[in-house]
Amino acid sequence: MEEDMTIRLQVIVNDAKLTREEKIKALQGLYSYAIAEQPGAADSPILDGDALAETLQHIERALQDFDAPVHADQNPAASG
């Protein structure tokens, strides 16, 4: 499943049809999804501890490339 998350990340970042804001929103959603599915969550996690940490780091780096926070509510520009 880690490979699936990596593919999703690459598709989001490389999709020329998405605006910067759409990419940021999609990456933030992917990050939240990965966190929600972490080990110990609900039924069965999609990523084990190491794979989760690595995936989250990749998403965080992609968001840094866009100069965006991990969570939408951390963006001071979005609030007004």
NORUR-V140410 format. One record per helix or strand. SS is the DSSP state (helix for helix, strand for strand). FROM is the first residue (numbers start at 1). TO is the last residue. If there is no record, write none. Layout:
ss={SS:SS}
from={FROM:FROM}
to={TO:TO}
This chain:
ss={helix:helix:helix:helix:helix}
from={2:20:49:72:76}
to={14:36:65:74:79}
